[in-house]
Amino acid sequence: MSKNKDFENVSSQIVDMIVGSTLKKHGVKLDPQKIDSKEKEELRRIVNNLQESVDAFTKKKDKDKKE
């Protein structure tokens, strides 16, 4: 597996862990039938933003290491 693919897997796991622990901390239990499409889209947007932030952070760290 390539280094980039490994990085994507780790980033995805980190985002999943952060979102899961945050929801658990606040006592949120997701029931797909009770979440309307607007809330689902908002959750997707938040997760995507977190993913992009983690990716940007790790890319910057990798760049800094190479310099």
HTML snippet that shows the backbone in 3Dmol.js (N, CA, C, O; Angstrom):
<script src="https://3Dmol.org/build/3Dmol-min.js"></script>
<div id="view" style="width:600px;height:400px;position:relative"></div>
<script>
const pdb = `
ATOM      1  N   MET A   1       0.854  -1.174   0.000  1.00  0.00           N
ATOM      2  CA  MET A   1       0.000   0.000   0.000  1.00  0.00           C
ATOM      3  C   MET A   1       0.898   1.234   0.000  1.00  0.00           C
ATOM      4  O   MET A   1       1.925   1.261   0.677  1.00  0.00           O
ATOM      5  N   SER A   2       0.514   2.229  -0.744  1.00  0.00           N
ATOM      6  CA  SER A   2       1.336   3.425  -0.833  1.00  0.00           C
ATOM      7  C   SER A   2       1.258   4.254   0.438  1.00  0.00           C
ATOM      8  O   SER A   2       0.320   4.130   1.226  1.00  0.00           O
ATOM      9  N   LYS A   3       2.244   5.084   0.615  1.00  0.00           N
ATOM     10  CA  LYS A   3       2.301   5.946   1.800  1.00  0.00           C
ATOM     11  C   LYS A   3       1.101   6.890   1.823  1.00  0.00           C
ATOM     12  O   LYS A   3       0.543   7.146   2.890  1.00  0.00           O
ATOM     13  N   ASN A   4       0.700   7.408   0.671  1.00  0.00           N
ATOM     14  CA  ASN A   4      -0.441   8.320   0.583  1.00  0.00           C
ATOM     15  C   ASN A   4      -1.732   7.616   0.977  1.00  0.00           C
ATOM     16  O   ASN A   4      -2.564   8.198   1.672  1.00  0.00           O
ATOM     17  N   LYS A   5      -1.906   6.398   0.551  1.00  0.00           N
ATOM     18  CA  LYS A   5      -3.112   5.634   0.886  1.00  0.00           C
ATOM     19  C   LYS A   5      -3.152   5.340   2.385  1.00  0.00           C
ATOM     20  O   LYS A   5      -4.210   5.428   3.008  1.00  0.00           O
ATOM     21  N   ASP A   6      -1.998   4.990   2.962  1.00  0.00           N
ATOM     22  CA  ASP A   6      -1.924   4.769   4.409  1.00  0.00           C
ATOM     23  C   ASP A   6      -2.315   6.034   5.153  1.00  0.00           C
ATOM     24  O   ASP A   6      -3.048   5.985   6.141  1.00  0.00           O
ATOM     25  N   PHE A   7      -1.820   7.166   4.672  1.00  0.00           N
ATOM     26  CA  PHE A   7      -2.133   8.449   5.284  1.00  0.00           C
ATOM     27  C   PHE A   7      -3.634   8.723   5.233  1.00  0.00           C
ATOM     28  O   PHE A   7      -4.221   9.172   6.218  1.00  0.00           O
ATOM     29  N   GLU A   8      -4.248   8.455   4.096  1.00  0.00           N
ATOM     30  CA  GLU A   8      -5.692   8.673   3.961  1.00  0.00           C
ATOM     31  C   GLU A   8      -6.471   7.794   4.935  1.00  0.00           C
ATOM     32  O   GLU A   8      -7.451   8.243   5.531  1.00  0.00           O
ATOM     33  N   ASN A   9      -6.046   6.559   5.096  1.00  0.00           N
ATOM     34  CA  ASN A   9      -6.715   5.651   6.027  1.00  0.00           C
ATOM     35  C   ASN A   9      -6.596   6.155   7.463  1.00  0.00           C
ATOM     36  O   ASN A   9      -7.571   6.147   8.214  1.00  0.00           O
ATOM     37  N   VAL A  10      -5.408   6.587   7.833  1.00  0.00           N
ATOM     38  CA  VAL A  10      -5.198   7.092   9.191  1.00  0.00           C
ATOM     39  C   VAL A  10      -6.009   8.367   9.404  1.00  0.00           C
ATOM     40  O   VAL A  10      -6.637   8.534  10.449  1.00  0.00           O
ATOM     41  N   SER A  11      -5.999   9.255   8.432  1.00  0.00           N
ATOM     42  CA  SER A  11      -6.775  10.499   8.543  1.00  0.00           C
ATOM     43  C   SER A  11      -8.255  10.200   8.706  1.00  0.00           C
ATOM     44  O   SER A  11      -8.934  10.822   9.523  1.00  0.00           O
ATOM     45  N   SER A  12      -8.742   9.273   7.947  1.00  0.00           N
ATOM     46  CA  SER A  12     -10.149   8.896   8.034  1.00  0.00           C
ATOM     47  C   SER A  12     -10.480   8.320   9.407  1.00  0.00           C
ATOM     48  O   SER A  12     -11.529   8.624   9.975  1.00  0.00           O
ATOM     49  N   GLN A  13      -9.595   7.498   9.933  1.00  0.00           N
ATOM     50  CA  GLN A  13      -9.808   6.916  11.251  1.00  0.00           C
ATOM     51  C   GLN A  13      -9.794   7.980  12.337  1.00  0.00           C
ATOM     52  O   GLN A  13     -10.574   7.918  13.287  1.00  0.00           O
ATOM     53  N   ILE A  14      -8.904   8.957  12.194  1.00  0.00           N
ATOM     54  CA  ILE A  14      -8.841  10.042  13.176  1.00  0.00           C
ATOM     55  C   ILE A  14     -10.131  10.846  13.168  1.00  0.00           C
ATOM     56  O   ILE A  14     -10.684  11.149  14.226  1.00  0.00           O
ATOM     57  N   VAL A  15     -10.607  11.189  11.996  1.00  0.00           N
ATOM     58  CA  VAL A  15     -11.855  11.946  11.892  1.00  0.00           C
ATOM     59  C   VAL A  15     -13.003  11.141  12.473  1.00  0.00           C
ATOM     60  O   VAL A  15     -13.820  11.685  13.216  1.00  0.00           O
ATOM     61  N   ASP A  16     -13.083   9.862  12.154  1.00  0.00           N
ATOM     62  CA  ASP A  16     -14.139   9.007  12.701  1.00  0.00           C
ATOM     63  C   ASP A  16     -14.083   8.977  14.226  1.00  0.00           C
ATOM     64  O   ASP A  16     -15.115   9.050  14.894  1.00  0.00           O
ATOM     65  N   MET A  17     -12.879   8.871  14.767  1.00  0.00           N
ATOM     66  CA  MET A  17     -12.725   8.819  16.218  1.00  0.00           C
ATOM     67  C   MET A  17     -13.154  10.138  16.864  1.00  0.00           C
ATOM     68  O   MET A  17     -13.857  10.133  17.875  1.00  0.00           O
ATOM     69  N   ILE A  18     -12.736  11.262  16.288  1.00  0.00           N
ATOM     70  CA  ILE A  18     -13.079  12.570  16.846  1.00  0.00           C
ATOM     71  C   ILE A  18     -14.591  12.783  16.808  1.00  0.00           C
ATOM     72  O   ILE A  18     -15.189  13.201  17.800  1.00  0.00           O
ATOM     73  N   VAL A  19     -15.191  12.501  15.688  1.00  0.00           N
ATOM     74  CA  VAL A  19     -16.640  12.685  15.567  1.00  0.00           C
ATOM     75  C   VAL A  19     -17.373  11.745  16.521  1.00  0.00           C
ATOM     76  O   VAL A  19     -18.297  12.162  17.218  1.00  0.00           O
ATOM     77  N   GLY A  20     -16.965  10.489  16.552  1.00  0.00           N
ATOM     78  CA  GLY A  20     -17.610   9.518  17.427  1.00  0.00           C
ATOM     79  C   GLY A  20     -17.499   9.880  18.890  1.00  0.00           C
ATOM     80  O   GLY A  20     -18.475   9.786  19.634  1.00  0.00           O
ATOM     81  N   SER A  21     -16.304  10.298  19.311  1.00  0.00           N
ATOM     82  CA  SER A  21     -16.130  10.644  20.720  1.00  0.00           C
ATOM     83  C   SER A  21     -16.881  11.920  21.082  1.00  0.00           C
ATOM     84  O   SER A  21     -17.398  12.045  22.192  1.00  0.00           O
ATOM     85  N   THR A  22     -16.942  12.859  20.155  1.00  0.00           N
ATOM     86  CA  THR A  22     -17.700  14.091  20.402  1.00  0.00           C
ATOM     87  C   THR A  22     -19.183  13.798  20.542  1.00  0.00           C
ATOM     88  O   THR A  22     -19.837  14.309  21.451  1.00  0.00           O
ATOM     89  N   LEU A  23     -19.713  12.986  19.654  1.00  0.00           N
ATOM     90  CA  LEU A  23     -21.129  12.630  19.732  1.00  0.00           C
ATOM     91  C   LEU A  23     -21.425  11.864  21.019  1.00  0.00           C
ATOM     92  O   LEU A  23     -22.441  12.102  21.672  1.00  0.00           O
ATOM     93  N   LYS A  24     -20.533  10.948  21.375  1.00  0.00           N
ATOM     94  CA  LYS A  24     -20.712  10.164  22.596  1.00  0.00           C
ATOM     95  C   LYS A  24     -20.661  11.062  23.831  1.00  0.00           C
ATOM     96  O   LYS A  24     -21.457  10.905  24.757  1.00  0.00           O
ATOM     97  N   LYS A  25     -19.720  11.999  23.834  1.00  0.00           N
ATOM     98  CA  LYS A  25     -19.560  12.924  24.957  1.00  0.00           C
ATOM     99  C   LYS A  25     -20.851  13.700  25.223  1.00  0.00           C
ATOM    100  O   LYS A  25     -21.193  13.974  26.373  1.00  0.00           O
ATOM    101  N   HIS A  26     -21.548  14.044  24.170  1.00  0.00           N
ATOM    102  CA  HIS A  26     -22.770  14.836  24.289  1.00  0.00           C
ATOM    103  C   HIS A  26     -24.038  13.975  24.310  1.00  0.00           C
ATOM    104  O   HIS A  26     -25.152  14.492  24.233  1.00  0.00           O
ATOM    105  N   GLY A  27     -23.854  12.678  24.412  1.00  0.00           N
ATOM    106  CA  GLY A  27     -24.998  11.777  24.533  1.00  0.00           C
ATOM    107  C   GLY A  27     -25.832  11.632  23.277  1.00  0.00           C
ATOM    108  O   GLY A  27     -27.016  11.302  23.351  1.00  0.00           O
ATOM    109  N   VAL A  28     -25.230  11.873  22.128  1.00  0.00           N
ATOM    110  CA  VAL A  28     -25.961  11.785  20.863  1.00  0.00           C
ATOM    111  C   VAL A  28     -25.970  10.345  20.379  1.00  0.00           C
ATOM    112  O   VAL A  28     -24.928   9.695  20.294  1.00  0.00           O
ATOM    113  N   LYS A  29     -27.145   9.865  20.069  1.00  0.00           N
ATOM    114  CA  LYS A  29     -27.296   8.543  19.469  1.00  0.00           C
ATOM    115  C   LYS A  29     -27.965   8.751  18.129  1.00  0.00           C
ATOM    116  O   LYS A  29     -29.090   9.243  18.045  1.00  0.00           O
ATOM    117  N   LEU A  30     -27.252   8.367  17.078  1.00  0.00           N
ATOM    118  CA  LEU A  30     -27.759   8.595  15.733  1.00  0.00           C
ATOM    119  C   LEU A  30     -28.698   7.473  15.306  1.00  0.00           C
ATOM    120  O   LEU A  30     -28.323   6.302  15.265  1.00  0.00           O
ATOM    121  N   ASP A  31     -29.905   7.860  14.996  1.00  0.00           N
ATOM    122  CA  ASP A  31     -30.893   6.945  14.450  1.00  0.00           C
ATOM    123  C   ASP A  31     -31.225   7.473  13.057  1.00  0.00           C
ATOM    124  O   ASP A  31     -31.853   8.524  12.926  1.00  0.00           O
ATOM    125  N   PRO A  32     -30.808   6.752  12.016  1.00  0.00           N
ATOM    126  CA  PRO A  32     -30.987   7.271  10.655  1.00  0.00           C
ATOM    127  C   PRO A  32     -32.427   7.703  10.332  1.00  0.00           C
ATOM    128  O   PRO A  32     -32.628   8.616   9.532  1.00  0.00           O
ATOM    129  N   GLN A  33     -33.408   7.070  10.933  1.00  0.00           N
ATOM    130  CA  GLN A  33     -34.787   7.436  10.654  1.00  0.00           C
ATOM    131  C   GLN A  33     -35.165   8.761  11.316  1.00  0.00           C
ATOM    132  O   GLN A  33     -36.131   9.400  10.899  1.00  0.00           O
ATOM    133  N   LYS A  34     -34.425   9.181  12.333  1.00  0.00           N
ATOM    134  CA  LYS A  34     -34.767  10.399  13.060  1.00  0.00           C
ATOM    135  C   LYS A  34     -33.937  11.612  12.642  1.00  0.00           C
ATOM    136  O   LYS A  34     -34.150  12.711  13.153  1.00  0.00           O
ATOM    137  N   ILE A  35     -33.011  11.425  11.734  1.00  0.00           N
ATOM    138  CA  ILE A  35     -32.173  12.532  11.276  1.00  0.00           C
ATOM    139  C   ILE A  35     -32.689  12.974   9.910  1.00  0.00           C
ATOM    140  O   ILE A  35     -32.740  12.190   8.962  1.00  0.00           O
ATOM    141  N   ASP A  36     -33.069  14.238   9.834  1.00  0.00           N
ATOM    142  CA  ASP A  36     -33.578  14.715   8.549  1.00  0.00           C
ATOM    143  C   ASP A  36     -32.422  14.990   7.591  1.00  0.00           C
ATOM    144  O   ASP A  36     -31.261  15.011   8.001  1.00  0.00           O
ATOM    145  N   SER A  37     -32.735  15.196   6.342  1.00  0.00           N
ATOM    146  CA  SER A  37     -31.708  15.343   5.312  1.00  0.00           C
ATOM    147  C   SER A  37     -30.835  16.579   5.545  1.00  0.00           C
ATOM    148  O   SER A  37     -29.648  16.569   5.219  1.00  0.00           O
ATOM    149  N   LYS A  38     -31.416  17.639   6.106  1.00  0.00           N
ATOM    150  CA  LYS A  38     -30.639  18.846   6.387  1.00  0.00           C
ATOM    151  C   LYS A  38     -29.562  18.555   7.446  1.00  0.00           C
ATOM    152  O   LYS A  38     -28.421  18.994   7.302  1.00  0.00           O
ATOM    153  N   GLU A  39     -29.917  17.824   8.496  1.00  0.00           N
ATOM    154  CA  GLU A  39     -28.951  17.463   9.531  1.00  0.00           C
ATOM    155  C   GLU A  39     -27.877  16.527   8.992  1.00  0.00           C
ATOM    156  O   GLU A  39     -26.703  16.658   9.338  1.00  0.00           O
ATOM    157  N   LYS A  40     -28.276  15.587   8.146  1.00  0.00           N
ATOM    158  CA  LYS A  40     -27.304  14.671   7.545  1.00  0.00           C
ATOM    159  C   LYS A  40     -26.290  15.444   6.715  1.00  0.00           C
ATOM    160  O   LYS A  40     -25.088  15.186   6.790  1.00  0.00           O
ATOM    161  N   GLU A  41     -26.778  16.390   5.928  1.00  0.00           N
ATOM    162  CA  GLU A  41     -25.888  17.180   5.088  1.00  0.00           C
ATOM    163  C   GLU A  41     -24.936  18.013   5.943  1.00  0.00           C
ATOM    164  O   GLU A  41     -23.760  18.148   5.607  1.00  0.00           O
ATOM    165  N   GLU A  42     -25.430  18.568   7.035  1.00  0.00           N
ATOM    166  CA  GLU A  42     -24.600  19.351   7.941  1.00  0.00           C
ATOM    167  C   GLU A  42     -23.516  18.469   8.575  1.00  0.00           C
ATOM    168  O   GLU A  42     -22.361  18.884   8.674  1.00  0.00           O
ATOM    169  N   LEU A  43     -23.881  17.269   9.000  1.00  0.00           N
ATOM    170  CA  LEU A  43     -22.893  16.333   9.552  1.00  0.00           C
ATOM    171  C   LEU A  43     -21.838  15.974   8.509  1.00  0.00           C
ATOM    172  O   LEU A  43     -20.650  15.905   8.823  1.00  0.00           O
ATOM    173  N   ARG A  44     -22.269  15.749   7.281  1.00  0.00           N
ATOM    174  CA  ARG A  44     -21.315  15.440   6.209  1.00  0.00           C
ATOM    175  C   ARG A  44     -20.350  16.605   6.000  1.00  0.00           C
ATOM    176  O   ARG A  44     -19.148  16.402   5.826  1.00  0.00           O
ATOM    177  N   ARG A  45     -20.881  17.818   6.018  1.00  0.00           N
ATOM    178  CA  ARG A  45     -20.058  18.999   5.818  1.00  0.00           C
ATOM    179  C   ARG A  45     -19.030  19.131   6.945  1.00  0.00           C
ATOM    180  O   ARG A  45     -17.862  19.425   6.693  1.00  0.00           O
ATOM    181  N   ILE A  46     -19.465  18.916   8.169  1.00  0.00           N
ATOM    182  CA  ILE A  46     -18.559  19.011   9.318  1.00  0.00           C
ATOM    183  C   ILE A  46     -17.461  17.954   9.220  1.00  0.00           C
ATOM    184  O   ILE A  46     -16.286  18.255   9.434  1.00  0.00           O
ATOM    185  N   VAL A  47     -17.834  16.739   8.904  1.00  0.00           N
ATOM    186  CA  VAL A  47     -16.846  15.661   8.784  1.00  0.00           C
ATOM    187  C   VAL A  47     -15.865  15.965   7.657  1.00  0.00           C
ATOM    188  O   VAL A  47     -14.662  15.754   7.808  1.00  0.00           O
ATOM    189  N   ASN A  48     -16.366  16.454   6.538  1.00  0.00           N
ATOM    190  CA  ASN A  48     -15.478  16.797   5.421  1.00  0.00           C
ATOM    191  C   ASN A  48     -14.521  17.921   5.803  1.00  0.00           C
ATOM    192  O   ASN A  48     -13.343  17.878   5.449  1.00  0.00           O
ATOM    193  N   ASN A  49     -15.015  18.923   6.520  1.00  0.00           N
ATOM    194  CA  ASN A  49     -14.148  20.011   6.971  1.00  0.00           C
ATOM    195  C   ASN A  49     -13.071  19.497   7.922  1.00  0.00           C
ATOM    196  O   ASN A  49     -11.910  19.893   7.820  1.00  0.00           O
ATOM    197  N   LEU A  50     -13.451  18.620   8.843  1.00  0.00           N
ATOM    198  CA  LEU A  50     -12.467  18.023   9.744  1.00  0.00           C
ATOM    199  C   LEU A  50     -11.421  17.231   8.965  1.00  0.00           C
ATOM    200  O   LEU A  50     -10.227  17.302   9.255  1.00  0.00           O
ATOM    201  N   GLN A  51     -11.883  16.484   7.986  1.00  0.00           N
ATOM    202  CA  GLN A  51     -10.976  15.678   7.167  1.00  0.00           C
ATOM    203  C   GLN A  51      -9.976  16.576   6.443  1.00  0.00           C
ATOM    204  O   GLN A  51      -8.779  16.291   6.424  1.00  0.00           O
ATOM    205  N   GLU A  52     -10.466  17.653   5.853  1.00  0.00           N
ATOM    206  CA  GLU A  52      -9.593  18.573   5.138  1.00  0.00           C
ATOM    207  C   GLU A  52      -8.592  19.231   6.088  1.00  0.00           C
ATOM    208  O   GLU A  52      -7.430  19.423   5.731  1.00  0.00           O
ATOM    209  N   SER A  53      -9.033  19.572   7.275  1.00  0.00           N
ATOM    210  CA  SER A  53      -8.132  20.185   8.256  1.00  0.00           C
ATOM    211  C   SER A  53      -7.031  19.225   8.674  1.00  0.00           C
ATOM    212  O   SER A  53      -5.865  19.610   8.755  1.00  0.00           O
ATOM    213  N   VAL A  54      -7.392  17.994   8.937  1.00  0.00           N
ATOM    214  CA  VAL A  54      -6.402  16.979   9.320  1.00  0.00           C
ATOM    215  C   VAL A  54      -5.425  16.748   8.171  1.00  0.00           C
ATOM    216  O   VAL A  54      -4.218  16.660   8.393  1.00  0.00           O
ATOM    217  N   ASP A  55      -5.934  16.650   6.955  1.00  0.00           N
ATOM    218  CA  ASP A  55      -5.076  16.449   5.790  1.00  0.00           C
ATOM    219  C   ASP A  55      -4.091  17.605   5.619  1.00  0.00           C
ATOM    220  O   ASP A  55      -2.901  17.385   5.396  1.00  0.00           O
ATOM    221  N   ALA A  56      -4.592  18.835   5.724  1.00  0.00           N
ATOM    222  CA  ALA A  56      -3.731  20.004   5.568  1.00  0.00           C
ATOM    223  C   ALA A  56      -2.660  20.044   6.657  1.00  0.00           C
ATOM    224  O   ALA A  56      -1.500  20.358   6.391  1.00  0.00           O
ATOM    225  N   PHE A  57      -3.057  19.727   7.864  1.00  0.00           N
ATOM    226  CA  PHE A  57      -2.116  19.725   8.988  1.00  0.00           C
ATOM    227  C   PHE A  57      -1.013  18.694   8.783  1.00  0.00           C
ATOM    228  O   PHE A  57       0.166  18.999   8.963  1.00  0.00           O
ATOM    229  N   THR A  58      -1.388  17.492   8.411  1.00  0.00           N
ATOM    230  CA  THR A  58      -0.384  16.444   8.246  1.00  0.00           C
ATOM    231  C   THR A  58       0.506  16.705   7.031  1.00  0.00           C
ATOM    232  O   THR A  58       1.696  16.388   7.059  1.00  0.00           O
ATOM    233  N   LYS A  59      -0.056  17.277   5.968  1.00  0.00           N
ATOM    234  CA  LYS A  59       0.769  17.621   4.801  1.00  0.00           C
ATOM    235  C   LYS A  59       1.795  18.687   5.180  1.00  0.00           C
ATOM    236  O   LYS A  59       2.948  18.626   4.753  1.00  0.00           O
ATOM    237  N   LYS A  60       1.373  19.655   5.974  1.00  0.00           N
ATOM    238  CA  LYS A  60       2.291  20.698   6.416  1.00  0.00           C
ATOM    239  C   LYS A  60       3.397  20.093   7.273  1.00  0.00           C
ATOM    240  O   LYS A  60       4.565  20.450   7.125  1.00  0.00           O
ATOM    241  N   LYS A  61       3.034  19.186   8.160  1.00  0.00           N
ATOM    242  CA  LYS A  61       4.033  18.527   9.008  1.00  0.00           C
ATOM    243  C   LYS A  61       5.017  17.730   8.162  1.00  0.00           C
ATOM    244  O   LYS A  61       6.222  17.769   8.411  1.00  0.00           O
ATOM    245  N   ASP A  62       4.512  17.005   7.162  1.00  0.00           N
ATOM    246  CA  ASP A  62       5.386  16.233   6.283  1.00  0.00           C
ATOM    247  C   ASP A  62       6.338  17.155   5.518  1.00  0.00           C
ATOM    248  O   ASP A  62       7.521  16.851   5.363  1.00  0.00           O
ATOM    249  N   LYS A  63       5.809  18.281   5.045  1.00  0.00           N
ATOM    250  CA  LYS A  63       6.631  19.247   4.314  1.00  0.00           C
ATOM    251  C   LYS A  63       7.720  19.819   5.223  1.00  0.00           C
ATOM    252  O   LYS A  63       8.874  19.957   4.817  1.00  0.00           O
ATOM    253  N   ASP A  64       7.337  20.148   6.456  1.00  0.00           N
ATOM    254  CA  ASP A  64       8.298  20.689   7.411  1.00  0.00           C
ATOM    255  C   ASP A  64       9.400  19.684   7.721  1.00  0.00           C
ATOM    256  O   ASP A  64      10.556  20.070   7.896  1.00  0.00           O
ATOM    257  N   LYS A  65       9.059  18.402   7.790  1.00  0.00           N
ATOM    258  CA  LYS A  65      10.052  17.367   8.072  1.00  0.00           C
ATOM    259  C   LYS A  65      11.061  17.259   6.934  1.00  0.00           C
ATOM    260  O   LYS A  65      12.248  17.034   7.171  1.00  0.00           O
ATOM    261  N   LYS A  66      10.588  17.421   5.693  1.00  0.00           N
ATOM    262  CA  LYS A  66      11.457  17.273   4.530  1.00  0.00           C
ATOM    263  C   LYS A  66      12.423  18.447   4.384  1.00  0.00           C
ATOM    264  O   LYS A  66      13.474  18.314   3.757  1.00  0.00           O
ATOM    265  N   GLU A  67      12.073  19.576   4.950  1.00  0.00           N
ATOM    266  CA  GLU A  67      12.925  20.770   4.803  1.00  0.00           C
ATOM    267  C   GLU A  67      14.031  20.795   5.774  1.00  0.00           C
ATOM    268  O   GLU A  67      14.830  21.731   5.776  1.00  0.00           O
TER     269      GLU A  67
END
`;
const viewer = $3Dmol.createViewer("view");
viewer.addModel(pdb, "pdb");
viewer.setStyle({}, {cartoon: {color: "spectrum"}});
viewer.zoomTo();
viewer.render();
</script>
